[in-house]
C-alpha cells in the first residue's frame, strides 16, 4: 500500500465523516431538538440553547477546518484527471461556494459578534438554510462522483495515472 493511497483514504474519510457529523447534527437540531424544546419554559430553553451552543461551536470550528484541509487536498488530487473538464469545474466550484456560505452561516450562529445577532434571533431559519445547503452540496458531490472523468478533457495517459475520487 503506497503512502499516497493512505493520505487519499484518510482525507476522504475525514471529509465525509465531518459532513455526516455537522449536517446530521444540524438536521437533528432543526427537526428534533428545536420542536421538542418548545414544550419547556422559555428560560429553560434559553439555558439549554446556550449549553448546546457552547459545545456545538467546537464541532463547527474544528469541522470547518477539517472540511477546508480535506476538501482542498481532495480537490488538488482530482485536478489532473479533470483538466479541461468545464462541467466538473463548474460543479466543484459551485460546491465550494455553497460550502463557504454554509461555513459563514454556521460560524455566525455559534459566534458572539453583535453584528450577527439578527441571525441568532432567527436561528431556526438559518439552520434550515444550512440543511438545504448541505443537501445541495451532497447532491452536487454525488453528481460529480458518478459522472466520473470525462475522456474528452484529458489525454488517455493522464486517465491511466489519475486517482478517480472527488
C-alpha angles and dihedrals in degrees: 000000000000125000093242090060090051092051091046092051094046091048094049094045091048092049096049095041091051091050092050092048098046099036092042093048091049092047089050091054093047099044104028116015102041095048090045093048090059088076094064129074115283093241091052091047090053091051090048092048092049092049092049092045091053091057098034095055089066090056091047095050096043090042093054090050092049091047092051096046097043094038095053091043090053091045095052091045091053097045099085091057093050101045108148093007101131095180092055092048091048091051095047093041090053090047091052093048092049090048091052090052089049091050090051094051093046091049092048092051095052095037131092102225112130088217089073099043088108089063095046090051088060096034096145091058090051093044089053088051089054091050091051092047091049090052091050091048092050090048092050091047091050093051092047090048099049092039088066125188119332108235089204095062102050134048112250092247090061091049091055091053098038126106106230101211122109 
